[in-house]
Structure formats: structure tokens, C-alpha cells
Amino acid sequence: MSEGTIKRITDKGFGFISTGGPKDLFFHSSALVGVRFEELNEGQKVSYDEGQGPKGPRAENVKPVG
């Protein structure tokens, strides 16, 4: 699993994770494990698996760290 920081959360059920690289990684609320979308905050550390969605790379199995 990789780790990153939630960079942005939208009110439409998805957000973006800063991975430390040049591009942010998309995630959808359906990819969350053990946490509800409403419990996430921008700046929060998360772990994730990088997967492939219909529009490109996305984060899967997203969980808070700590």
C-alpha cells in the first residue's frame, strides 16, 4: 500500500490524494474502507492501493492512517 494526503474533497462524493509526485490521484467514496466519506478531512493522511478506473489511475482501498 502507498500513503498520501487528501488534497481536496468535493461535495459530490469524490476527492484527490496528493501522492508526493507530479499528479494527484482520484478517489471515489466507494473506494473507502472502514471510514465514511463525511469523516475524511483535507490534509488527512491515508493509505491506498493504486488501481485503474475508466478515466485513468485511481486510488482503491482508501483508509485513514493512524
Legacy VTK file of the C-alpha trace (Angstrom):
# vtk DataFile Version 3.0
C-alpha trace
ASCII
DATASET POLYDATA
POINTS 66 float
0.000 0.000 0.000
1.069 3.561 -0.670
0.449 6.591 1.524
-0.599 10.117 0.646
-2.512 13.127 1.907
-6.043 14.140 0.976
-5.606 17.286 -1.069
-9.202 18.060 -1.976
-12.659 16.714 -1.172
-15.717 17.635 -3.219
-19.373 17.650 -2.215
-20.071 15.095 -4.969
-18.545 12.055 -3.250
-15.018 12.070 -4.598
-11.669 13.698 -3.971
-7.982 13.742 -4.761
-4.937 12.407 -2.908
-1.557 14.123 -3.086
0.913 11.302 -3.711
4.108 13.326 -3.490
4.537 13.104 -7.251
3.563 15.476 -10.051
-0.047 14.242 -10.311
-2.800 13.835 -7.727
-4.740 10.577 -7.563
-8.544 10.482 -7.890
-10.631 8.517 -5.368
-14.361 7.845 -5.116
-16.325 7.352 -1.894
-16.995 3.744 -2.960
-13.234 3.058 -2.606
-13.201 3.826 1.146
-12.547 1.073 3.689
-13.558 1.396 7.351
-14.462 5.094 7.132
-17.352 7.153 5.791
-16.729 9.875 3.221
-18.093 12.503 5.641
-15.381 11.582 8.187
-12.478 12.498 5.868
-10.710 15.865 6.026
-8.380 17.683 3.673
-4.807 17.272 4.892
-5.550 13.835 6.419
-3.037 11.023 5.768
-4.427 7.937 4.049
-3.139 4.657 2.666
-4.353 3.302 -0.658
-3.745 0.864 -3.493
-3.271 2.344 -6.937
-5.757 0.971 -9.434
-7.099 1.764 -12.874
-10.512 3.291 -13.489
-12.399 4.053 -16.704
-10.813 7.532 -16.891
-7.300 6.657 -15.709
-5.452 5.896 -12.464
-7.419 5.992 -9.227
-6.971 5.108 -5.566
-8.685 1.992 -4.202
-8.971 0.601 -0.655
-8.517 4.092 0.817
-8.136 4.100 4.638
-7.036 6.701 7.176
-3.551 6.230 8.644
-3.216 6.331 12.413
LINES 1 67
66 0 1 2 3 4 5 6 7 8 9 10 11 12 13 14 15 16 17 18 19 20 21 22 23 24 25 26 27 28 29 30 31 32 33 34 35 36 37 38 39 40 41 42 43 44 45 46 47 48 49 50 51 52 53 54 55 56 57 58 59 60 61 62 63 64 65
